[in-house]
């Protein structure tokens, strides 16, 4: 596992992604709102149409570390896509117990993969049975 303390400025801050810009912050906020709205629309559309929805998959093949540390402007941690997705999907899995939710995260950077595993461990407690999270380190397209 990661040899740092989660959100610790001495170790963790040196291992997570430091490349965060104002545009990246805006992207994360917009992406979070969009993902939440998209997920609710997909689930509720299928329930209203009485269609059977068995699986909802989220795939991020450029997942990065899931957590950023802005040492230039704020000297603080900032939640990346992975943390935001974890929270959205955990809540949805708890709300819609009859649907299987799957999150696939991939990056080619081994340190970021270790950070993602650490983030997952510290963000998600009591993972719902209908939520599966797969974290892989590959340089090219991966298949299941």
N, C-alpha and C positions, 0 to 999 in steps of 0.2 A: 504494500500500500504506500501511499504518499508519505515521504519522510518529512512532513511539515505539519504544523498545526493549522487547521482550517481557519482562514481569515487572519492569520498571524502576520503582522507586517515584517517580521524579521525573516521568516522562511517562506511562507505561502506567497507573499507579495512578489517574491523574486522568481517564482515558478509559474505563476499564471500569466495570462496574456497581458502585456502592458500597453498594447497598441490600441488605445481607445480615443476616438475623436468625437467631437460634438455630433457629427453626422451618424456615427455609430450609436451613440446614445439615443438619438431620434429614431433610428432604425429599430433598435431593441424595443422601444416603447410602442411603436407602430406595429411591429411584428407580434408583440404580446397581445395587444388589443384585437388584431386581426385573427390570430390563432384561437383566442377564446371565442370570438363571435363565429368563426368558421366551424369550430367543434360543436358548439351549441346548435347551429343551423343544421349541420349534417345529422346529428343525433335526433333532433326534434323533427326534422323533415321525414326521416325514416319511421319514427314512431307515429307521426300523424298519418302517414300513408299506409300504415300497418305493414310495412316492409320489415323484414328481419335484417337487422344490422348486427353482424357478429364480431367484426373486427374494425378497429380504427387504428391506422398506422401513421406515425410521424417519423420522417427520415431527415436527418441533418448530416450530410456527408462532409461538411466543413465545420465541425462542431467547436473547434478550438478548445479552450480550457473550461468553458462554462462560467468562468468568473474572471473579472478583469480587475487590475489594480492601476488606478490613475495616479501616477506619481508626479505628473507635471502640473496638474491644475488643483486637484482636490486632495491628493494623498490619502485616498480611501478606496475601498473595494466597490465594485459595481457589478450587479447581477447581469450575466450574459444570457444568451438564448436558452441554454440548457436549464439553468435554474428556473427561469420563467416557465419553460415547457414542463418541467417536473411538477411545479405547483399546479398548473392548469390541469395536467393529466391526472395527477393524484386526486384532485377534487372531482373531476369527471368520473374517474373509476369508482370513487366512493358513492357518487350520485347515481350512476348507471351501472349497477352490479351485473346486469345481464349482457354487457358488452365487454369484449376483450380489447384492451388498449395496449398498443405496442409502440415503444420509442426505440428507434435505431439511431445511435450516435457514432460517428466515425471521424477520425482525424489521422493524419500521417505522422503527427508529432507525438512521440512516446511520452514526453513530459505532460502534454495536454491531456493525454488519455489517463495518466495517473491522476491528474487534477480532476478530470471528470468523475472518476471513480470516487475520489475523496468528496467532491461536491455532492454526488448522489448519496453517499453514506451519511453526510451531514445535513442534507436538505430533506430527504425522505425518511421519515420514521414510520414504522408500521405500514409497509408497502401493501396496498390492496392486492388480493389474490388475482384480480383481473387486470393487473398492470404488469407488463413485462418490459424491462429496460435492457437493451443489448448495446454494449459499448465495445467498439472494435478499433484496431489500429491498422489501417491499410492505406496504401498509396494509390490504389486504383479502385474501381467499382467493386463492390462486394456483393455476394449473393448468399441467400439463405439455403 
